[in-house]
Structures are given as C-alpha cells and as structure tokens.
C-alpha cells in the first residue's frame, strides 16, 4: 500500500486560472450588468404603461383635472 502524496503538511495553494480565462470573467460581468439594466428598463416601461392605463380608466373626458395636492371634498376642517 502506498502512502498518500501529502500527509497533512502545509497547504499547497491552487494554481491561478489561466489568463486566457480572464476575458470570460469580464464578459460574464458585462453581460450580468447588461441583463440587470434591461430588466430595470423593462420594469420601468411596464410600470409606465400600467400607469397610463390607470389614467384612462380613472379620468372621464369631461371631468376637470383637480390640482395635485388639493384636499379631498370629504375632509372635515
């Protein structure tokens, strides 16, 4: 029976990845950032579209537009 090559001695560090794989890490990071930005833009576009749909449902064409910060008519002073 042969003894193992290393018997609990000093830890041998793993060799560094080859430098030709560095482009892969950079590309994956750039793709991750691009996907995150596209997801953010899609979410913003979806929310803008939904807000526009809500404006169409709420507003009647002849109703006057109330000021943005006006108190509601049911408020008791």
DSSP file (Angstrom, degrees, kcal/mol; ACC not computed):
  #  RESIDUE AA STRUCTURE BP1 BP2  ACC     N-H-->O    O-->H-N    N-H-->O    O-->H-N    TCO  KAPPA ALPHA  PHI   PSI    X-CA   Y-CA   Z-CA
    1    1 A X              0   0    0      0, 0.0     2,-0.2     0, 0.0     0, 0.0   0.000 360.0 360.0 360.0 132.9    0.0    0.0    0.0
    2    2 A X        -     0   0    0      1,-0.1     2,-0.2     0, 0.0     3,-0.1  -0.608 360.0-118.6 -90.2 149.5    1.4    3.4   -1.0
    3    3 A X        -     0   0    0     -2,-0.2    -1,-0.1     1,-0.1     4,-0.0  -0.536  40.2 -94.1 -79.3 150.6    1.3    6.4    1.3
    4    4 A X        -     0   0    0     -2,-0.2    -1,-0.1     1,-0.1     3,-0.1  -0.255  32.3-116.3 -62.3 156.7   -0.7    9.5    0.1
    5    5 A X  S    S+     0   0    0      1,-0.2     2,-0.4    -3,-0.1    -1,-0.1   0.819 102.1  31.6 -65.5 -31.6    1.3   12.1   -1.7
    6    6 A X        -     0   0    0      3,-0.0     2,-0.6     2,-0.0    -1,-0.2  -0.993  65.6-162.4-133.1 127.2    0.7   14.7    1.0
    7    7 A X        -     0   0    0     -2,-0.4    -2,-0.0    -3,-0.1    -4,-0.0  -0.538  68.0 -66.8-109.3  64.3    0.3   13.9    4.7
    8    8 A X  S    S+     0   0    0     -2,-0.6     3,-0.1     1,-0.1    -1,-0.1   0.765  91.6 140.8  66.0  26.8   -1.4   17.0    6.2
    9    9 A X        -     0   0    0      1,-0.2     3,-0.1     3,-0.0    -1,-0.1   0.226  61.2 -29.9 -78.6-152.8    1.6   19.2    5.6
   10   10 A X  S    S-     0   0    0      1,-0.1     2,-0.3     0, 0.0    -1,-0.2  -0.334  75.0-101.3 -64.9 143.8    1.5   22.9    4.5
   11   11 A X        -     0   0    0     -3,-0.1     2,-0.7     1,-0.1    -1,-0.1  -0.505  30.8-141.9 -69.8 127.8   -1.5   23.8    2.3
   12   12 A X        -     0   0    0     -2,-0.3    -1,-0.1    -3,-0.1    -3,-0.0  -0.823  21.2-125.6 -91.8 118.6   -0.4   24.0   -1.3
   13   13 A X        -     0   0    0     -2,-0.7     2,-0.1     1,-0.1     3,-0.1  -0.320  26.0-109.1 -65.4 145.9   -2.2   26.9   -3.0
   14   14 A X        -     0   0    0      1,-0.1    -1,-0.1    -2,-0.0     3,-0.1  -0.431  40.9 -98.5 -70.2 146.8   -4.2   26.1   -6.1
   15   15 A X        -     0   0    0     -2,-0.1    -1,-0.1     1,-0.1     3,-0.1  -0.376  42.4-104.8 -66.1 146.1   -2.7   27.4   -9.3
   16   16 A X        -     0   0    0      1,-0.1    -1,-0.1    -3,-0.1     3,-0.1  -0.380  43.5 -95.8 -68.3 148.0   -4.3   30.6  -10.6
   17   17 A X        -     0   0    0      1,-0.1    -1,-0.1    -3,-0.1     5,-0.1  -0.274  51.7 -88.2 -62.7 153.1   -6.6   30.3  -13.5
   18   18 A X    >   -     0   0    0      1,-0.1     3,-1.9    -3,-0.1     4,-0.2  -0.276  31.3-122.3 -62.5 147.1   -5.0   30.8  -16.9
   19   19 A X  G >  S+     0   0    0      1,-0.3     3,-1.3     2,-0.2     4,-0.4   0.716 107.8  71.3 -66.6 -19.2   -5.0   34.4  -18.1
   20   20 A X  G 3  S+     0   0    0      1,-0.3    -1,-0.3     2,-0.2     4,-0.2   0.646  92.4  58.6 -72.7 -10.9   -6.9   33.4  -21.2
   21   21 A X  G <> S+     0   0    0     -3,-1.9     4,-1.5     1,-0.2     3,-0.4   0.515  82.9  84.2 -90.4  -5.7  -10.0   32.9  -19.0
   22   22 A X  H <> S+     0   0    0     -3,-1.3     4,-2.2     1,-0.2     5,-0.2   0.879  84.4  57.0 -63.7 -37.4   -9.9   36.5  -17.8
   23   23 A X  H  > S+     0   0    0     -4,-0.4     4,-2.6     1,-0.2    -1,-0.2   0.841 103.0  55.7 -62.1 -32.3  -11.9   37.6  -20.8
   24   24 A X  H  > S+     0   0    0     -3,-0.4     4,-2.6    -4,-0.2    -1,-0.2   0.909 107.5  47.6 -67.8 -41.3  -14.6   35.2  -19.8
   25   25 A X  H  X S+     0   0    0     -4,-1.5     4,-2.2     2,-0.2    -2,-0.2   0.919 113.9  47.3 -64.6 -42.7  -15.0   36.7  -16.4
   26   26 A X  H  X S+     0   0    0     -4,-2.2     4,-2.4     2,-0.2    -2,-0.2   0.914 113.1  48.9 -64.5 -42.8  -15.1   40.2  -17.8
   27   27 A X  H  X S+     0   0    0     -4,-2.6     4,-2.5     2,-0.2    -2,-0.2   0.908 111.2  49.3 -64.8 -42.2  -17.6   39.2  -20.4
   28   28 A X  H  X S+     0   0    0     -4,-2.6     4,-2.2     2,-0.2    -1,-0.2   0.893 111.5  49.3 -65.2 -39.1  -19.8   37.5  -17.9
   29   29 A X  H  X S+     0   0    0     -4,-2.2     4,-2.2     2,-0.2    -2,-0.2   0.927 112.3  47.8 -65.2 -43.6  -19.7   40.5  -15.6
   30   30 A X  H  X S+     0   0    0     -4,-2.4     4,-2.3     1,-0.2    -2,-0.2   0.898 112.2  49.7 -64.3 -40.0  -20.6   42.8  -18.5
   31   31 A X  H  X S+     0   0    0     -4,-2.5     4,-2.5     2,-0.2    -1,-0.2   0.887 109.3  52.3 -66.0 -37.8  -23.5   40.5  -19.6
   32   32 A X  H  X S+     0   0    0     -4,-2.2     4,-2.1     2,-0.2    -2,-0.2   0.912 110.8  46.7 -63.3 -42.6  -24.8   40.4  -16.0
   33   33 A X  H  X S+     0   0    0     -4,-2.2     4,-2.4     2,-0.2    -2,-0.2   0.906 112.4  50.5 -65.5 -41.3  -24.8   44.2  -15.8
   34   34 A X  H  X S+     0   0    0     -4,-2.3     4,-2.4     1,-0.2    -2,-0.2   0.908 110.7  48.7 -64.3 -41.5  -26.5   44.5  -19.2
   35   35 A X  H  X S+     0   0    0     -4,-2.5     4,-2.3     2,-0.2    -1,-0.2   0.902 111.1  50.6 -65.1 -40.4  -29.2   42.0  -18.2
   36   36 A X  H  X S+     0   0    0     -4,-2.1     4,-2.2     2,-0.2    -2,-0.2   0.914 111.7  47.5 -64.0 -42.2  -29.8   43.9  -14.9
   37   37 A X  H  X S+     0   0    0     -4,-2.4     4,-2.6     2,-0.2    -2,-0.2   0.903 111.8  49.7 -65.7 -40.9  -30.2   47.2  -16.8
   38   38 A X  H  X S+     0   0    0     -4,-2.4     4,-2.4     2,-0.2    -2,-0.2   0.894 110.5  50.5 -65.2 -38.4  -32.5   45.7  -19.4
   39   39 A X  H  X S+     0   0    0     -4,-2.3     4,-2.2     2,-0.2    -2,-0.2   0.903 111.2  49.1 -64.7 -40.3  -34.6   44.2  -16.6
   40   40 A X  H  X S+     0   0    0     -4,-2.2     4,-2.4     2,-0.2    -2,-0.2   0.928 112.3  47.2 -64.2 -45.2  -34.8   47.6  -14.9
   41   41 A X  H  X S+     0   0    0     -4,-2.6     4,-2.4     1,-0.2    -2,-0.2   0.887 111.6  51.1 -64.6 -38.4  -35.8   49.4  -18.1
   42   42 A X  H  X S+     0   0    0     -4,-2.4     4,-2.4     2,-0.2    -1,-0.2   0.906 110.3  49.2 -64.9 -40.7  -38.4   46.7  -18.8
   43   43 A X  H  X S+     0   0    0     -4,-2.2     4,-2.5     2,-0.2    -2,-0.2   0.912 111.9  48.5 -64.9 -41.9  -39.9   47.1  -15.3
   44   44 A X  H  X S+     0   0    0     -4,-2.4     4,-2.3     2,-0.2    -2,-0.2   0.906 112.4  48.2 -64.7 -41.2  -40.0   50.9  -15.7
   45   45 A X  H  X S+     0   0    0     -4,-2.4     4,-2.3     2,-0.2    -2,-0.2   0.900 111.7  50.3 -65.4 -39.7  -41.6   50.6  -19.1
   46   46 A X  H  X S+     0   0    0     -4,-2.4     4,-2.4     2,-0.2    -2,-0.2   0.916 111.8  47.3 -64.8 -43.0  -44.2   48.2  -17.7
   47   47 A X  H  X S+     0   0    0     -4,-2.5     4,-2.5     2,-0.2    -2,-0.2   0.894 111.6  50.8 -65.5 -39.1  -45.0   50.5  -14.8
   48   48 A X  H  X S+     0   0    0     -4,-2.3     4,-2.1     2,-0.2    -2,-0.2   0.908 111.4  48.2 -64.2 -41.3  -45.3   53.5  -17.2
   49   49 A X  H  X S+     0   0    0     -4,-2.3     4,-2.0     2,-0.2    -2,-0.2   0.913 112.3  48.7 -64.4 -43.1  -47.7   51.5  -19.4
   50   50 A X  H  X S+     0   0    0     -4,-2.4     4,-2.1     1,-0.2    -2,-0.2   0.890 110.1  51.7 -65.4 -38.9  -49.8   50.4  -16.4
   51   51 A X  H  X S+     0   0    0     -4,-2.5     4,-2.0     1,-0.2    -1,-0.2   0.900 108.7  50.9 -65.3 -39.8  -49.9   54.0  -15.1
   52   52 A X  H  X S+     0   0    0     -4,-2.1     4,-1.7     1,-0.2    -1,-0.2   0.895 108.9  51.3 -63.5 -39.9  -51.2   55.2  -18.4
   53   53 A X  H  X S+     0   0    0     -4,-2.0     4,-1.7     1,-0.2    -2,-0.2   0.896 108.8  51.3 -63.4 -39.8  -53.9   52.5  -18.5
   54   54 A X  H  X S+     0   0    0     -4,-2.1     4,-2.6     1,-0.2     5,-0.2   0.875 106.3  54.4 -66.4 -36.5  -55.0   53.6  -15.0
   55   55 A X  H  X S+     0   0    0     -4,-2.0     4,-2.1     1,-0.2    -1,-0.2   0.894 107.9  50.3 -63.3 -38.3  -55.2   57.2  -16.1
   56   56 A X  H  < S+     0   0    0     -4,-1.7    -1,-0.2     1,-0.2    -2,-0.2   0.872 113.4  45.4 -67.3 -36.3  -57.5   56.2  -18.9
   57   57 A X  H  < S+     0   0    0     -4,-1.7    -2,-0.2     1,-0.1    -1,-0.2   0.911 117.4  42.3 -74.1 -42.6  -59.8   54.2  -16.6
   58   58 A X  H  < S+     0   0    0     -4,-2.6     2,-0.3    -5,-0.1    -2,-0.2   0.901 102.4  70.8 -73.7 -42.3  -60.0   56.8  -13.9
   59   59 A X     <  -     0   0    0     -4,-2.1     2,-0.3    -5,-0.2     6,-0.0  -0.581  65.4-151.2 -88.1 133.9  -60.4   60.0  -15.8
   60   60 A X    >   -     0   0    0     -2,-0.3     3,-0.8     4,-0.1    -3,-0.0  -0.749  27.0-119.3 -92.9 151.4  -63.6   60.9  -17.7
   61   61 A X  T 3  S+     0   0    0     -2,-0.3    -1,-0.1     1,-0.2    -2,-0.0   0.764 110.7  41.0 -65.2 -23.8  -63.1   63.1  -20.8
   62   62 A X  T 3  S+     0   0    0      2,-0.1    -1,-0.2     0, 0.0     2,-0.2   0.533  88.2 108.0-101.3  -6.4  -65.3   65.9  -19.4
   63   63 A X  S <  S-     0   0    0     -3,-0.8     2,-0.1     1,-0.1    -4,-0.0  -0.479  73.7-116.1 -73.6 138.7  -64.2   65.9  -15.8
   64   64 A X        -     0   0    0     -2,-0.2     2,-0.6     1,-0.1    -4,-0.1  -0.435  29.9-111.6 -70.7 149.8  -62.0   68.8  -14.7
   65   65 A X        -     0   0    0     -2,-0.1    -1,-0.1    -6,-0.0     2,-0.1  -0.729  32.4-139.4 -84.3 118.9  -58.5   68.0  -13.6
   66   66 A X        -     0   0    0     -2,-0.6    -1,-0.0     1,-0.1    -3,-0.0  -0.402  28.6 -93.5 -75.4 155.3  -58.1   68.6   -9.9
   67   67 A X    >   -     0   0    0      1,-0.1     3,-1.1    -2,-0.1    -1,-0.1  -0.306  37.2-115.2 -62.9 155.3  -54.9   70.1   -8.5
   68   68 A X  T 3  S+     0   0    0      1,-0.3    -1,-0.1    -3,-0.1    -2,-0.1   0.865 108.9  30.9 -65.2 -38.6  -52.4   67.6   -7.4
   69   69 A X  T 3  S+     0   0    0      2,-0.0    -1,-0.3     3,-0.0     2,-0.2  -0.033  83.9 135.6-113.9  31.3  -52.4   68.4   -3.7
   70   70 A X    <   -     0   0    0     -3,-1.1     2,-0.1     1,-0.1     3,-0.1  -0.541  60.5-108.5 -77.0 143.7  -55.9   69.6   -3.2
   71   71 A X        -     0   0    0     -2,-0.2    -1,-0.1     1,-0.1    -2,-0.0  -0.403  40.0-100.9 -69.0 150.2  -57.7   68.2   -0.1
   72   72 A X    >   -     0   0    0      1,-0.1     3,-1.6    -2,-0.1    -1,-0.1  -0.361  27.4-117.8 -69.2 152.9  -60.4   65.7   -0.8
   73   73 A X  T 3  S+     0   0    0      1,-0.3    -1,-0.1    -3,-0.1    -2,-0.1   0.691 111.7  60.7 -67.5 -16.9  -64.0   67.0   -0.7
   74   74 A X  T 3  S+     0   0    0      2,-0.1     2,-0.3     0, 0.0    -1,-0.3   0.455  76.6 116.1 -89.2   0.5  -64.9   64.7    2.3
   75   75 A X    <   -     0   0    0     -3,-1.6     2,-0.5     1,-0.0    -4,-0.0  -0.535  58.6-144.5 -72.9 130.0  -62.2   66.3    4.6
   76   76 A X              0   0    0     -2,-0.3    -2,-0.1     1,-0.1    -1,-0.0  -0.838 360.0 360.0 -97.0 128.1  -63.8   68.0    7.6
   77   77 A X              0   0    0     -2,-0.5    -1,-0.1     0, 0.0    -2,-0.0   0.428 360.0 360.0 -99.4 360.0  -62.0   71.1    8.7
